[in-house]
Amino acid sequence: MKEPGLNIRVLFFTIMLVLAFVSTSPAAEECKAIPWGAPISAVEEITFSHLAGGVKFYTVTKVEPCGIFKVQGAHVSYGFREGKLFTTLVEIDKAKDVKKVVSLLMDSYGLPDHKKSDGWDEYRWETEDLRIKLKSQYSTDRIKIGMYYKPLIPKE
């Protein structure tokens, strides 16, 4: 038996993929984000938030929001490991446009791997330098995104 809504999700991702290929985003090209691996000393106006798993998390107020960070209601934390930018965590509560967030990530990183876990949809992308995980609850429009710089991921 097919999962209810599976055809709708497949159609949604197909449409998003087509839109990603036919549209360009000049704003993304002008983005002045903190470069991955940048030393903490290169970042202005940061405020310590917390420490977790050997990663120091900060909020940064002098970064021009762009891409997924520009979505209304986005709370962004930057994590530094060994003094270098290792992770960016984005939490969006009551996102007005969940499709926009997924579309922005698909535009940059292609089609994700997808699975359901504990009431959340999980999407994963991987590039040579980045590991990206998006978790969403469509019933609440809540989104969590973690982006990790692979050269700084601890070796097991």
C-alpha contacts under 8 A as a table, 3 or more apart, distances in Angstrom:
res1	aa1	res2	aa2	distance
2	K	6	L	7.27
3	E	6	L	5.56
4	P	7	N	7.75
5	G	8	I	5.10
5	G	9	R	6.30
6	L	9	R	5.15
6	L	10	V	6.22
7	N	10	V	5.10
7	N	11	L	6.08
8	I	11	L	5.08
8	I	12	F	6.02
9	R	12	F	4.92
9	R	13	F	6.19
10	V	13	F	5.30
10	V	14	T	6.13
11	L	14	T	5.07
11	L	15	I	6.16
12	F	15	I	5.23
12	F	16	M	6.18
13	F	16	M	4.94
13	F	17	L	6.01
14	T	17	L	5.10
14	T	18	V	6.28
15	I	18	V	5.14
15	I	19	L	6.16
16	M	19	L	5.04
16	M	20	A	6.06
16	M	103	S	5.80
16	M	106	M	7.57
17	L	20	A	5.03
17	L	21	F	6.46
17	L	103	S	7.74
17	L	106	M	6.98
17	L	107	D	7.42
17	L	110	G	7.73
17	L	111	L	7.50
18	V	21	F	5.28
18	V	22	V	6.37
19	L	22	V	5.21
19	L	23	S	5.84
20	A	23	S	5.61
20	A	24	T	7.42
20	A	103	S	7.06
20	A	106	M	7.02
20	A	107	D	4.83
21	F	24	T	7.76
21	F	107	D	7.45
25	S	28	A	5.51
25	S	29	E	6.95
26	P	29	E	5.18
26	P	30	E	6.57
27	A	30	E	5.20
27	A	31	C	6.34
27	A	66	C	7.02
27	A	67	G	7.58
28	A	31	C	5.14
28	A	66	C	6.56
28	A	67	G	5.99
31	C	64	E	7.46
31	C	65	P	7.75
31	C	66	C	5.74
31	C	67	G	7.66
32	K	63	V	7.36
32	K	64	E	6.53
32	K	66	C	7.89
33	A	63	V	6.57
33	A	64	E	7.08
33	A	65	P	7.73
33	A	66	C	7.64
34	I	38	A	6.93
34	I	43	V	7.47
34	I	63	V	7.50
34	I	85	L	7.92
35	P	38	A	5.46
35	P	85	L	7.52
36	W	84	K	7.75
36	W	85	L	5.43
36	W	86	F	6.62
36	W	149	Y	6.37
37	G	84	K	4.83
37	G	85	L	4.60
37	G	86	F	6.23
37	G	149	Y	7.30
37	G	152	L	7.79
38	A	42	A	6.79
38	A	84	K	5.25
38	A	85	L	5.38
39	P	42	A	5.59
39	P	43	V	7.45
39	P	83	G	5.64
39	P	84	K	4.40
39	P	85	L	6.47
40	I	43	V	5.49
40	I	80	F	7.12
40	I	83	G	5.56
40	I	84	K	5.79
40	I	85	L	6.90
41	S	44	E	7.71
43	V	46	I	6.94
43	V	60	V	7.91
44	E	60	V	7.43
44	E	61	T	7.97
44	E	62	K	6.26
45	E	60	V	5.92
45	E	61	T	5.76
45	E	62	K	5.77
46	I	58	Y	6.18
46	I	59	T	5.69
46	I	60	V	4.42
46	I	61	T	6.41
46	I	62	K	7.82
47	T	58	Y	5.30
47	T	59	T	5.30
47	T	60	V	6.42
48	F	56	K	7.48
48	F	57	F	6.21
48	F	58	Y	4.44
48	F	59	T	6.64
49	S	56	K	7.66
49	S	57	F	5.36
49	S	58	Y	4.87
49	S	59	T	6.59
50	H	56	K	6.09
50	H	57	F	5.27
50	H	58	Y	7.12
51	L	54	G	6.56
51	L	55	V	5.67
51	L	56	K	4.58
51	L	57	F	6.00
52	A	55	V	5.32
52	A	56	K	6.64
52	A	57	F	7.70
54	G	81	R	6.78
55	V	79	G	5.75
55	V	80	F	5.51
55	V	81	R	5.01
56	K	79	G	5.39
56	K	80	F	5.25
56	K	81	R	6.71
57	F	77	S	6.15
57	F	78	Y	5.42
57	F	79	G	4.28
57	F	80	F	6.41
58	Y	77	S	5.57
58	Y	78	Y	5.24
58	Y	79	G	6.39
59	T	76	V	6.67
59	T	77	S	5.05
59	T	78	Y	6.22
60	V	63	V	6.40
60	V	77	S	7.46
60	V	78	Y	7.42
65	P	69	F	5.30
65	P	70	K	4.91
66	C	69	F	5.32
66	C	70	K	4.80
67	G	70	K	5.65
67	G	71	V	7.55
67	G	104	L	6.82
68	I	71	V	5.65
68	I	74	A	7.97
68	I	101	V	5.98
68	I	104	L	6.78
68	I	105	L	7.81
69	F	74	A	6.07
69	F	75	H	7.88
69	F	76	V	6.98
69	F	90	V	7.26
70	K	74	A	7.08
71	V	74	A	5.74
71	V	95	A	7.78
71	V	101	V	7.64
72	Q	92	I	7.96
72	Q	95	A	7.02
72	Q	96	K	7.52
73	G	92	I	5.64
73	G	93	D	6.54
73	G	94	K	7.51
73	G	95	A	6.70
74	A	90	V	6.29
74	A	91	E	5.71
74	A	92	I	4.69
74	A	93	D	7.51
75	H	90	V	5.57
75	H	91	E	5.22
75	H	92	I	6.37
76	V	88	T	6.96
76	V	89	L	5.70
76	V	90	V	4.60
76	V	91	E	6.67
77	S	88	T	5.81
77	S	89	L	5.18
77	S	90	V	6.57
78	Y	85	L	7.05
78	Y	86	F	7.78
78	Y	87	T	5.91
78	Y	88	T	4.63
78	Y	89	L	6.42
79	G	85	L	6.04
79	G	86	F	5.67
79	G	87	T	4.81
79	G	88	T	6.06
79	G	89	L	7.78
80	F	83	G	5.42
80	F	84	K	4.99
80	F	85	L	4.52
80	F	86	F	5.15
80	F	87	T	6.80
81	R	84	K	5.45
81	R	85	L	6.57
81	R	86	F	5.71
81	R	152	L	7.12
85	L	149	Y	7.69
86	F	148	Y	5.82
86	F	149	Y	5.08
86	F	150	K	7.94
86	F	152	L	6.06
86	F	153	I	7.67
87	T	146	G	6.94
87	T	147	M	5.43
87	T	148	Y	4.48
87	T	149	Y	6.17
88	T	146	G	5.94
88	T	147	M	5.23
88	T	148	Y	6.77
89	L	144	K	7.38
89	L	145	I	5.68
89	L	146	G	4.65
89	L	147	M	6.46
90	V	143	I	7.96
90	V	144	K	5.81
90	V	145	I	5.00
90	V	146	G	6.52
91	E	142	R	7.66
91	E	143	I	5.76
91	E	144	K	4.60
91	E	145	I	6.39
92	I	95	A	5.70
92	I	142	R	5.75
92	I	143	I	5.03
92	I	144	K	6.45
93	D	140	T	7.92
93	D	141	D	6.59
93	D	142	R	4.65
93	D	143	I	6.50
94	K	140	T	6.51
94	K	141	D	5.01
94	K	142	R	5.63
95	A	98	V	5.97
95	A	141	D	5.34
95	A	142	R	6.35
95	A	143	I	7.37
96	K	141	D	7.42
97	D	100	K	5.36
97	D	101	V	6.99
98	V	101	V	5.38
98	V	102	V	6.56
98	V	138	Y	7.79
98	V	141	D	6.51
98	V	143	I	7.71
99	K	102	V	5.23
99	K	103	S	5.94
100	K	103	S	4.98
100	K	104	L	6.09
101	V	104	L	5.19
101	V	105	L	6.44
102	V	105	L	5.23
102	V	106	M	6.11
103	S	106	M	5.02
103	S	107	D	5.96
104	L	107	D	5.11
104	L	108	S	6.48
105	L	108	S	5.22
105	L	109	Y	5.82
105	L	110	G	7.35
106	M	109	Y	5.12
106	M	110	G	4.46
106	M	111	L	5.70
106	M	112	P	7.28
107	D	110	G	6.00
109	Y	112	P	7.82
109	Y	125	W	6.56
109	Y	126	E	7.68
109	Y	127	T	7.47
110	G	125	W	7.67
111	L	125	W	7.50
112	P	123	Y	5.61
112	P	124	R	5.17
112	P	125	W	5.07
113	D	123	Y	5.56
113	D	124	R	5.12
113	D	125	W	6.62
114	H	121	D	7.18
114	H	122	E	5.60
114	H	123	Y	4.62
114	H	124	R	6.55
115	K	121	D	6.04
115	K	122	E	5.33
115	K	123	Y	6.79
116	K	119	G	6.72
116	K	120	W	5.71
116	K	121	D	4.61
116	K	122	E	5.92
117	S	120	W	5.26
117	S	121	D	6.43
117	S	122	E	7.06
119	G	137	Q	6.83
120	W	135	K	6.05
120	W	136	S	5.45
120	W	137	Q	5.08
121	D	135	K	5.55
121	D	136	S	5.25
121	D	137	Q	6.41
122	E	133	K	7.00
122	E	134	L	5.70
122	E	135	K	4.52
122	E	136	S	6.63
123	Y	133	K	5.76
123	Y	134	L	5.07
123	Y	135	K	6.40
124	R	131	R	7.53
124	R	132	I	5.62
124	R	133	K	4.60
124	R	134	L	6.42
125	W	131	R	6.07
125	W	132	I	5.06
125	W	133	K	6.58
126	E	129	D	7.83
126	E	130	L	5.77
126	E	131	R	4.62
126	E	132	I	6.16
127	T	130	L	5.09
127	T	131	R	6.50
128	E	150	K	7.80
129	D	149	Y	5.84
129	D	150	K	5.14
129	D	151	P	6.71
130	L	147	M	6.71
130	L	148	Y	5.55
130	L	149	Y	4.91
130	L	150	K	5.38
131	R	147	M	5.81
131	R	148	Y	5.13
131	R	149	Y	6.71
131	R	150	K	6.55
132	I	145	I	7.25
132	I	146	G	5.72
132	I	147	M	4.48
132	I	148	Y	6.36
133	K	145	I	5.65
133	K	146	G	5.23
133	K	147	M	6.56
134	L	143	I	7.01
134	L	144	K	5.68
134	L	145	I	4.39
134	L	146	G	6.52
135	K	143	I	5.72
135	K	144	K	5.16
135	K	145	I	6.42
136	S	141	D	6.90
136	S	142	R	5.64
136	S	143	I	4.45
136	S	144	K	6.44
137	Q	140	T	5.59
137	Q	141	D	5.61
137	Q	142	R	5.35
137	Q	143	I	6.66
138	Y	141	D	4.76
138	Y	142	R	6.91
148	Y	153	I	7.53
149	Y	152	L	5.87
149	Y	153	I	6.80
150	K	153	I	5.11
